[in-house]
């Protein structure tokens, strides 16, 4: 355990942030899965919205967000054919 006060605070804040990030990433996976399973426009819109929001907040990298959206659209377009 750290002896320095600022390091103790850093450990606590990192844990809070990690917990929040884990929740957001879990929701991302759920939204994408729902969009692929149902194929509805509403679920797709929610999934893309969550991906963009996670990228804006810095939870995932912007390029990762773009790649995930691209793959999601490819899956849905292939399923529509």
C-alpha positions in Angstrom: 0.0 0.0 0.0 1.2 3.5 -0.8 2.4 5.8 1.9 2.0 9.0 0.0 -1.3 10.8 0.4 -1.7 11.7 -3.3 -1.0 8.1 -4.3 -3.7 6.8 -2.0 -6.1 9.2 -3.6 -5.0 8.2 -7.0 -5.7 4.5 -6.2 -9.2 5.4 -5.1 -10.0 7.5 -8.1 -8.5 4.9 -10.5 -10.8 2.3 -8.9 -13.9 4.5 -9.4 -13.0 5.2 -12.9 -12.3 1.6 -13.7 -15.7 0.6 -12.3 -17.4 3.3 -14.4 -15.6 2.3 -17.5 -16.4 -1.4 -17.0 -20.1 -0.6 -16.7 -20.0 1.5 -19.9 -18.2 -1.2 -21.9 -20.6 -3.8 -20.7 -23.5 -1.7 -21.8 -21.8 -1.2 -25.2 -21.5 -5.0 -25.7 -25.2 -5.4 -24.7 -26.4 -2.7 -27.1 -24.4 -4.1 -30.0 -25.6 -7.6 -29.3 -29.3 -6.4 -29.2 -28.8 -4.5 -32.5 -27.4 -7.6 -34.2 -30.0 -9.9 -32.8 -33.1 -7.8 -33.5 -31.8 -5.9 -36.6 -34.2 -3.0 -35.7 -33.3 0.6 -36.5 -34.0 1.7 -32.9 -31.5 -0.8 -31.5 -29.0 0.2 -34.1 -29.4 3.9 -33.3 -28.9 3.2 -29.6 -25.8 1.1 -30.2 -24.2 3.7 -32.4 -25.1 6.4 -29.9 -23.5 4.5 -27.0 -20.4 3.8 -29.1 -20.0 7.5 -29.9 -20.6 8.5 -26.3 -17.9 6.1 -25.1 -15.5 7.5 -27.6 -16.3 11.1 -26.6 -15.8 10.4 -22.9 -12.4 8.7 -23.6 -13.5 5.2 -22.5 -12.7 3.7 -25.9 -10.4 5.2 -28.6 -12.1 7.1 -31.5 -10.6 4.7 -34.0 -12.0 1.7 -32.0 -15.4 3.4 -32.1 -15.2 3.8 -35.8 -14.2 0.2 -36.3 -17.0 -1.1 -34.1 -19.6 1.0 -35.9 -18.3 -0.2 -39.3 -18.4 -3.8 -38.3 -21.9 -3.4 -36.9 -23.2 -1.8 -40.1 -21.5 -4.5 -42.2 -23.2 -7.2 -40.1 -26.6 -5.6 -40.3 -26.4 -4.9 -44.0 -25.3 -8.5 -44.7 -28.3 -9.8 -42.6 -30.7 -7.5 -44.5 -29.7 -9.1 -47.9 
